[in-house]
């Protein structure tokens, strides 16, 4: 399983066409390349034949099958992302789901109430939102092309609980912060846990590389991973939860990387 931050960066940097299908293809000097799931990092090597329940799949077809089996569809996954990423209200998300399923206005009214004119208004508002999104995307792409080698920002993890200026960190700033607080190297000890929020986020993002996606950890296991870097593992663990890097059961018996 790949590290959480690597998958997050790949997700945000993916082209729109790749986001729609749910995977990207990456060249590899040691193989024919690999298909990588944007949701959980699952990889399929090009040229390898995969078998499941007596059916044989070439790599890309197997990746499509895998996403369907494990995540239903990219439509479902994307629509279920937090509203801070989709820009949709709960009502709009419900409408989009109904439209995707091919329900008629009459069926939607019968299920959620309202009137057909209200449903039509929702359809119109969503079409206008699509136009705005296209224009905004074009504006930002033109802006990036105009800028002279702009400093790239580190991608925000998808499960972030708060997204504001604290996450506006360039890759160089992130590297400098890590060098400052891990003077003996990134595998060494953390000198202290900073007060500034931006620095906290950079450090927590790095420490998440010690955890695997999909694995369940006990509190003791989480502590052991964090102890390698800093004696006050309780503080680190608390901020891992607070900033949306990890989640846990209410009784604290299980922890896991948020996806």
C-alpha positions, 0 to 999 in steps of 0.5 A: 500500500502506498503512503497516504500523502503520495496518493493524495498528491496524485489525486489532486494533480490528476487530469480531469479525464483521469479523475473521471475514470479513477486511475492514472497511468505512470511510466516506469523504467523497470517495467511497461508502466503501471495503472494506479487507482486514485482512491486507494493507490492499488496498482496494476502492472501493464503487461501482467494478466490478472485473474479473479473468479476464473476471469482473466483481465489485462491490466487496465481492464482489471483496474476498471473492474477493481474500482467497480468492485471496491468503490462502486464508481468514481461518480459515487466516490467523488459525490461522497467527498466532503462538500468543501471539495465538491462545492455542492450542498446536501440537497444538490448532491441528492439531486445529482444522485437522482439525475445520475440514476435516471429518475424522472422529475415525477419520481424525485418529487414523489421521493423528496417532495416539492414540485416539478418546477423546483426540480427543474430549477435545480437542474438549471442551477447545476448547469450554471454551476458547470459553466462557472466551473469551466470558466474558473478552471480556464482562468486559473490555468491561464494564470498558471501559464502566465506566471514565471515558474510559480512555486508549487503548493503542497497538496492539501490532504482530502480529509482535512477538517479545515482548509485555509491559509495554514495549508498554503505551503510551497514545496520549498517551505515544506522542505525547509520546515522539515529540515529545521525540525528534523536536523538529523534527517527525516527518519530522525527525531523531531526537536519540538512540536511547533506552535505555528499551525502551518508548521504543525501541518507540515510535520504531521503530513510527514509523520503520516508516512509511517502509517499504511492506508487500509490498516487498523491500528491499536492506540498502542501501535499508533503510539509506537510509530509516533514515539520514533519521532517524538516523546510527546506522542499523545500530542501528535496523536491528538493533532492527527485526529484534529486535522483529519489525518487519522480517525478512530473509534469512539472508544479509542480501540482502533485507529486508521488513516482517513481516506 
